[in-house]
Amino acid sequence: MRKKKKIEPTPTVPIATRLFDEWWHFKALCGREQAIHLLSRAWDCHPSTIRDWAHIHDPEPREVAA
């Protein structure tokens, strides 16, 4: 079994910036739900963690009642 590579912060690019950039990239390519699952695998965390982060930083549009 392959050992997962941990994503480490670099001095020039903070983790939050990397996650934000990756979020927009994956969301544009394959949609919100698929991006959540891909990023949760890449960042080795539960999908709800990424879903909560996305809810804060990129809220879904709300439907306006007529």
Backbone torsions as a table, in degrees:
resi	resn	phi	psi	omega
1	MET	NA	133.8	-179.9
2	ARG	-74.6	139.7	177.2
3	LYS	-79.4	134.5	179.9
4	LYS	-70.8	139.0	177.2
5	LYS	-86.8	123.4	178.4
6	LYS	-78.1	141.2	175.9
7	ILE	-86.1	119.0	-178.3
8	GLU	-104.4	146.1	176.2
9	PRO	-69.5	146.9	175.1
10	THR	-109.0	156.2	-177.8
11	PRO	-61.9	-27.4	-175.8
12	THR	-93.2	-25.0	-177.1
13	VAL	-127.2	109.1	178.8
14	PRO	-66.2	156.8	-179.7
15	ILE	-57.1	-42.4	-177.8
16	ALA	-60.2	-39.6	179.2
17	THR	-67.4	-41.9	179.2
18	ARG	-63.6	-43.9	179.4
19	LEU	-62.8	-43.3	-179.9
20	PHE	-61.2	-44.9	179.0
21	ASP	-64.0	-44.2	179.7
22	GLU	-66.0	-37.2	179.2
23	TRP	-58.8	-50.9	-177.9
24	TRP	-64.9	-36.7	179.2
25	HIS	-63.8	-53.3	-177.9
26	PHE	-67.7	-37.6	-179.9
27	LYS	-63.7	-40.4	179.0
28	ALA	-67.0	-36.1	-177.4
29	LEU	-77.2	-43.7	-169.6
30	CYS	-133.3	7.6	176.8
31	GLY	93.7	166.1	-172.7
32	ARG	-62.9	-53.3	-175.1
33	GLU	-65.4	-42.7	179.2
34	GLN	-66.4	-37.4	177.5
35	ALA	-62.4	-39.2	178.3
36	ILE	-60.1	-45.9	-177.9
37	HIS	-70.6	-39.3	178.5
38	LEU	-65.1	-43.5	179.9
39	LEU	-69.5	-34.0	178.2
40	SER	-65.3	-35.8	175.9
41	ARG	-70.8	-42.4	-178.3
42	ALA	-66.3	-37.1	-177.2
43	TRP	-95.9	3.0	176.0
44	ASP	55.8	54.9	178.1
45	CYS	-143.1	173.0	-179.4
46	HIS	-75.3	144.6	178.8
47	PRO	-55.3	-31.2	-179.9
48	SER	-65.1	-27.9	177.4
49	THR	-64.7	-47.5	178.8
50	ILE	-68.6	-38.4	179.1
51	ARG	-61.8	-42.7	177.8
52	ASP	-64.6	-42.7	178.9
53	TRP	-61.2	-45.1	-179.0
54	ALA	-65.1	-36.1	179.1
55	HIS	-62.1	-34.5	-180.0
56	ILE	-79.1	-47.8	-170.9
57	HIS	-91.4	-18.9	179.0
58	ASP	-146.4	70.6	-176.6
59	PRO	-62.8	144.7	177.2
60	GLU	-70.8	147.8	177.8
61	PRO	-63.4	137.9	179.5
62	ARG	-91.8	143.7	176.8
63	GLU	-78.8	134.8	-179.5
64	VAL	-94.1	127.5	178.6
65	ALA	-71.3	137.8	-178.0
66	ALA	-78.2	NA	NA
